[in-house]
């Protein structure tokens, strides 16, 4: 086929044949387009009577002449085929003595349903309708206010006798007073919405009810909360004020979910019911009283309806007839639906006496929605004899599918019947229907059988059971069905009605556009088809822009490829039948629709799928303890040739935006398109995770960063795509520029698309490489901003970390400033040994620095190792280290004791770095102050000890003092016993040091300090850190205590001599004199 096609149907026939409602057809069209309904689920108390899940078995079971009662419900979503099945039962119901009444959904109102009932019952029963009641002659606004007043009265705790089950709650919260408030009456739209539905209208002006249940929902409570904003101090009692305050609080929760596209109030109720308890209680109270409050507004008495059916059944029982009620939609009867169900579940046999009943048998088939069934009282559910579920929900709370449309073949049959009927036209179908009455079921007309271009047409577009699919193809119907919105304000379009309204009608009505070469038009851009179903890959968009002849409609080609082809393919291939195809659309289809061929001229046989390696990354969790031995990230070019990774799909925030049943690649592309067009990126968490992984795959050295700082700067919480988080200075933002979109799409294609050919792989790799390459300068700029600049150069955290660790090693005495630099680096990169500088005895400033670094040194060391390590192949050990960046700063630090300068007022956001900067700032950027205070302390101790020992050796002095104290204690018992005991305790503790090298070390240090003082020099950091600080302090403290004790004992001896003058023996006098001389000489020496 190499010529444009023409429409083989008349556009004016479409509306009449492809009708939205099953009952709008005449019989010929209905039967010609009817596809057998099967595959449904069968339940109910008598389910075993239906032998198989098909319509014929249902008809056979229900129409059995011996059956006296059946209450059969047909459950399915709006548009799922309930009406179609019920009408088919009406058409096929055997003729006999049954009085069969088919009550259509019509306008969806109770008034319309009653009018049909009145029209279709025998004329003798029409006077019964006069007793049902009369509809109020009031405006819509007046009826709504009356409805609200009736509800307010019914909510009064004293209204019902006996009281309803929620009477205590109503007494405590006074909902009747709340809704009877004047402001609420004037502003609350909930009652008007209910009445509009009961009148068969939709919620919006000009819309249809579409089987929607007329019940209050959470959205009504939200609008009530808004209307009740001024109820406080308006005259209502405190209970009503409290209720208003509660539902206003809960309305915030409801509104927050609505903003996330939770557009089905029933589903929302299941999701957040426990979080909005007052709203749920109020909702239940309103719906519990709805029927009573609305009945007299409808002009129908519930009891009157029961009486009507009772009389009809009584008359028919006398005639030996059976009543068959086929009700397309139970929601048309809301307001009196409970009374109607009471009628339908009444089994005549339960009223029989001696085998005779005053009521005729009743067979009823009722169409209901899952939402209505969910609210059906248990006592009614238990009396359902046969329950036909036309679909099932995958999970609780989701919309049901349609069993008859689950298989592709069933969908093709469904569409093919409408295509064939439309081509035949209503007149031909009418003649066919007449012939069916005269002969046994001839096949419906199929114009394709005698079409002169059948062979070429079917070869190009495909056929089902000899019915051509033109202007569709099998792929087009599959793509269009997948694109149908499954969540549109609580409804699904993946139903027979949805296929007709959103796919078949919009296409067949474009007959003129097909012949003019303008097909497909924007008629396919309807709300039933998700907008992202028309999103092409970025590469394909670029190719169309480059190849499409000037003046041709880009959107037209995009629609064709989106639905008739493969929007993920951008190559020209040869198909199995020899034809060539671009983007999944065969060349003859382009020609048939009069579109320019934009594929390649030269084609190659479709190559087998290429195993496409893509970048591999591991998300790094930012913690203060980083794994040291982690392997370095690959260079950018190497990153393009690694094993694919799978990206998890975490549970998103509670969003109910509709999405296609499509591949992960399609979802990714559509989300990127949505981001580009609206600034909103769906699934932001997983996209940010993906971009974080790509950023982490960049070699840190290529952006002049070490690995540790790179990982801490670019954490998964810091890397954000534009629009995915509130604006914050600390985030690394990746904008939605075209090169970013192309790179992200390329990454996803390389990872997810296993059917790429070589040219596509090459294009995607270039786009990904460009993304990584263009991210590098942005990363460097971000690092400059976060780390700060000093004299035009970026802060090097490794220098700060190394200087802190080195200062700590000096002050702990594990390293000395005069050691070779490699030795010092080895010490600070190794785990710490025990301190050698007696830190606990040092100055306050010395101890504070060590205390501040005590909890950080391990983290600093781990980070520094990661910063300096040079990985060796696949080894994960520390290996070699590149210390070139540290050599000069550490040498300068050794000489000046000043830390490298830090940028002012810059917060890096890296906890460890900010802690390190705080340590440096705490000593004002230098160790000089610490050394000064420690030097003063040491000099003070040295000078004091030198003065006390009075030129004697340290050991000799201490032993002489101990001997003097012993002598006095013996001669003068009771002299200063506490001080003597204190001396003995301290002396016993220090005595082991007298027998060790400690005495020598302290004495040597005393001489070194004395020499420095004589030379006019000060103690160096090396000498200070190596000082025997603990031993020096102990000897100094012991010597000072000895001086105190000796002075006290001297006074005791003198007093003793005076007191005993002339009374003592010569020996006593001699002993005390000796002690006095000894103490006196010591005391004199102390004073000299």
Residue, then its C-alpha position, 0 to 999 in steps of 0.5 A: x500500500x503506497x497511497x493515502x487511505x480514505x475513511x470507509x465510514x461516514x462520520x455522521x454515523x459515529x455518534x449513533x452507533x458508538x453511543x456512550x450508553x448501552x440503552x441509547x442504541x436501537x436493537x440492531x446496533x446493540x446486537x451488532x456491537x455486543x461482545x459476550x460478557x464473560x470472565x466475571x466473578x460469581x458469588x451469592x447464596x445461590x451462586x452454584x446455580x450459574x454454571x459458568x461465568x458467561x452471560x448465557x449461563x446467567x440468563x439460563x439460571x435466572x429465567x428458569x420457569x421454576x424460579x420464584x425468587x432471585x435478587x441478583x446484583x451486577x457489580x462494576x465500576x461506572x462504564x464497566x458493562x453493567x447496563x449492557x449485560x442487563x439490557x442483553x438479559x432484557x432482550x434475550x429474556x424468554x417470552x412467556x407470562x413474565x412481566x419484564x420491566x427494564x428500568x434504564x439509568x436514563x438521566x440518573x434521577x429518581x424521578x426519571x426511574x419512576x417515570x419509566x416504571x409508570x410507563x412500562x407497567x400495565x396501564x391498570x397500575x398507573x393510578x398507584x403512582x398518584x399516591x407516592x407523593x408530590x415533589x416540592x415546588x421549590x428552587x434548588x436553593x430552597x430545596x437545599x436549605x430545607x434538606x439541611x434543616x431536615x438534617x439538623x432536626x434529625x441530628x437532634x438527640x431527641x429526634x428518633x424513637x428509639x434513638x439511633x446508635x450515635x445518640x450519645x455522640x450527637x448529644x456531646x457534639x451537637x452537630x445539629x446546631x452546627x449545621x443549623x447555623x445561619x452562616x453554614x446554611x448560606x455557605x455549605x454546598x454539601x446538601x445542594x451537591x447531594x440533591x443535584x446528584x439525586x436529580x441525575x446531574x453531576x457535581x459540576x455544571x453540565x456533567x452527568x451523575x454517572x452512577x455516583x452515590x449521593x452520599x456525604x463525603x470527606x470533601x463535604x466535611x472540608x467545605x462544612x469546616x470552611x463554612x463554620x469558620x465563624x461559628x464561635x460566639x454565634x449562639x451555638x452551645x460549646x459542644x457545637x463550637x468544639x465540633x467546629x474547631x475539630x473539623x477545621x483542624x481535620x480539614x487541613x489534613x483532608x486538604x493536604x491530601x487533596x493537593x496530592x491528587x487524592x480525588x476519590x473521597x471514599x479512597x481518602x476516607x479509607x486512608x486517613x479515617x483514623x486521623x480525622x475521627x470527628x469528620x468520620x463521625x459527623x459523616x456517618x451521622x449525616x449519611x445515617x439520616x440522609x434518606x429520612x431528611x430527603x424523602x419528602x423533598x423528592x416527592x416520593x414516600x418510601x412506604x408508598x413505594x412499598x405499597x405500590x410494589x405490594x399491590x402490583x405483585x398481589x395482582x400478578x400473583x392472582x394472574x399466575x404471573x412473575x415480575x422481572x425487574x431489571x434495574x440498570x442503576x440502583x443509585x437512581x433510586x437513592x433516597x428511597x433505595x432502602x425501601x426498594x431493596x426491601x421490596x426486591x429481597x422479599x421472597x414470596x415463598x416466605x409469605x405463602x400459606x398452604x403453598x399459596x402466596x399473596x405476592x407473585x414471584x420476583x426476579x430482580x437484577x440490579x446494577x450497583x457500583x463497588x462504592x454503593x456495595x461497600x455501604x450496603x448493610x450486611x442484612x441486605x448483602x446476606x440476601x443477595x442470591x446471585x452476585x456478578x462482579x464484572x471486575x476486581x480490584x488489585x488491592x483494597x481501596x483501588x478501582x476495579x478492572x473489567x474482567x471482559x477487557x483483561x485480554x488483548x483479544x477481547x479488547x480487539x473483538x470489542x473494538x472490531x465490532x464497533x468498527x464493523x457496525x460503523x462501516x455498515x451504517x444504521x440502515x444496513x444494521x436495521x435490515x440485518x436485525x429484521x432478517x434475524x427475526x426471520x432466520x436463525x441468527x445470521x452474522x452481523x454485516x462486515x463490509x470488509x469482506x467485499x472491500x477491494x483494498x482489503x488485502x493491503x489494508x489488513x496487511x498494513x493495519x491488521x484485522x480481527x476475525x476478518x474485520x479490519x482494524x483501520x485506522x487503528x492497529x493492534x499496537x495502537x489499540x494497545x498503546x491507547x488502552x494503556x494510556x487511559x487514565x485509571x484514576x480520574x476523580x474516582x473513576x477509571x477510563x479502562x472500561x468499555x465506555x471509556x474505550x468508546x468515549x476516549x478512543x473509538x469515537x475521537x478517532x472515527x469522528x476524524x474521517x475528514x482529517x484522515x482524508x485531508x492528511x491531518x490525522x491524528x488531530x488534537x482530538x486525541x489530546x483528551x483528558x481520558x488519555x494521560x498527557x505523559x502518554x504522548x511524551x517522546x524520548x528526547x532524542x526522538x524529539x530532536x530527530x523529528x525537529x531535524x527531519x520534519x519538513x517545514x510546515x508540517x505539524x510536529x504534534x501530529x507526528x508525535x501523536x502518531x508515534x506515541x500511539x501507533x508506534x514506540x515513543x522510546x525508539x528512534x531508529x529505522x529498522x526492517x520488520x519481519x515482513x520486509x517493510x521498514x519502520x521508524x519509531x515503531x511505525x511502519x512506512x505504509x502507515x505514514x503513507x496511508x495517513x499522508x504523512x512524510x516519511x522521516x525515517x532513514x532511507x537505508x536500513x539494516x536488519x534489526x540487530x539483536x539487543x545490545x547489552x548496554x553497560x552504564x554507570x554504576x554508583x553506590x549511594x554513600x550515606x553521610x556519617x561521621x564514621x566513614x569507611x576508610x578502605x572504600x575504593x575510589x570512584x572510577x574516572x568519568x570515561x570509565x564510568x560509562x562502561x560499568x555494570x548496571x544498577x537497579x534503582x529502587x522505587x521507594x514508596x512515595x509520599x501519599x500521592x494519587x496522581x494517575x500514571x500509565x501502566x508502562x515500563x520504567x523507562x517510559x515512566x522516567x521519560x514522562x517524569x522528566x518531561x513533566x519536570x521540564x514543562x511544569x517544574x514539578x518532578x514526580x518521585x523526587x526522592x528517587x530522582x535525587x538519589x539517582x543524580x546523587x549517584x551520578x555525581x558520586x561517580x565523578x572522580x573527586x580529583x578531577x574537581x580538585x577535591x579529596x574523596x572524603x570531602x567530596x563525599x561529605x559535600x555531596x551527600x544524598x541529602x544535599x544533591x537536589x534537582x531543581x524544584x524538588x526541595x525548598x530553596x536552601x543555600x546549602x543544596x547542590x542544585x542541578x537545574x532542568x537545563x536541556x543537557x541535564x534532561x538529555x543526560x538523565x534520559x540517556x542514563x535511564x535508557x542505557x540502564x533500562x532499555x535492553x533493545x538499544x542498537x549500536x547507534x542509540x547506545x553511542x548517542x546515549x553515552x555521549x549525552x551522559x558523558x556531556x552531563x558528567x562533564x558539565x557538572x564538573x565546573x558546577x561542582x567546583x564552584x559549589x565546593x568553593x562556596x561551601x568550603x570558602x576561599x583564603x587568599x583566593x584559594x579553596x580551603x583544604x580540609x586535609x591540611x586543617x585535619x593534619x595540623x590538628x592531629x599533629x598538634x595533638x601528637x606534640x602535646x601528647x608527647x608521641x611526636x616531636x616537632x624536630x622529627x622528620x616529617x615522614x615520621x610525624x605523618x606516620x604517627x598521625x595516620x596511625x592509631x594512637x599509643x599511650x600519651x607520654x607527656x603526662x597530659x593530666x598535669x599540664x596547664x588548663x589550656x594544654x588540657x583543654x586542647x587535648x580534651x577537645x580533640x579527644x573525641x574527634x581524633x579518630x574521625x579526623x584520622x579516618x578522614x585524613x587517611x581517605x583524603x591521602x590514600x592512593x588506591x592500588x587496583x581493587x585493593x581496599x586497604x590504605x596502601x600508598x598516600x599522597x602527602x604532597x599537599x601537606x608537606x609545605x603547610x606542616x613545615x610552616x606549622x612546625x616553625x610558626x606553631x600557627x594553623x593554616x588560616x580559615x575563611x571567615x563566616x563560611x559554614x561548610x555544612x560538614x560536621x567534622x570540618x566545622x568541628x575542626x575549625x572550632x578547635x582551631x578557633x578555640x586557640x586563636x589559630x596558634x599553639x603559642x598561647x598554649x605553650x606560653x601558659x605551659x611554659x609559665x607553669x613549668x618555670x614556676x615549678x622549677x624555680x620553686x623546687x630549686x629554691x626549696x632544695x637549697x642547692x642539695x640534690x633532690x633526693x638528699x633534701x627530701x630524705x633529710x627532711x623526712x629524717x628531721x620529721x621523724x626525729x621531732x615526732x619521736x622527741x615531741x609526741x603529738x606535735x602536728x600529727x595531721x601534718x606528719x601523717x600527711x607527709x608520711x602518706x605523700x612521702x610513701x607515694x613518692x619514695x619509689x620515684x626516689x629509687x628510679x630514674x625519675x629523680x635524675x630526669x627531673x633534676x636534669x630538666x631543672x638544670x636545662x631550664x636554669x641554663x636557658x634562663x641564664x642564656x636568656x632563652x625560653x622553653x621550646x615546645x619540644x622541651x615543654x612536651x618532653x618535660x617530666x611534668x608529673x614527676x616534677x609536680x609530685x616532687x614540687x608538691x612533696x618538697x613544699x609540704x616538707x617545708x610546711x611540716x618542718x616549720x610547724x614542728x619547729x614551733x612545737x619544739x620551742x614551746x616544749x623547751x620553754x615549758x619544761x625548762x629546769x624540769x627535764x633531765x640532761x638527756x632530754x635537754x640534749x635530744x630536744x636541743x639536737x632536734x632544735x638545731x636540726x630544724x633550725x638549720x633547715x628553717x634557716x636554710x629556707x630563709x637564706 
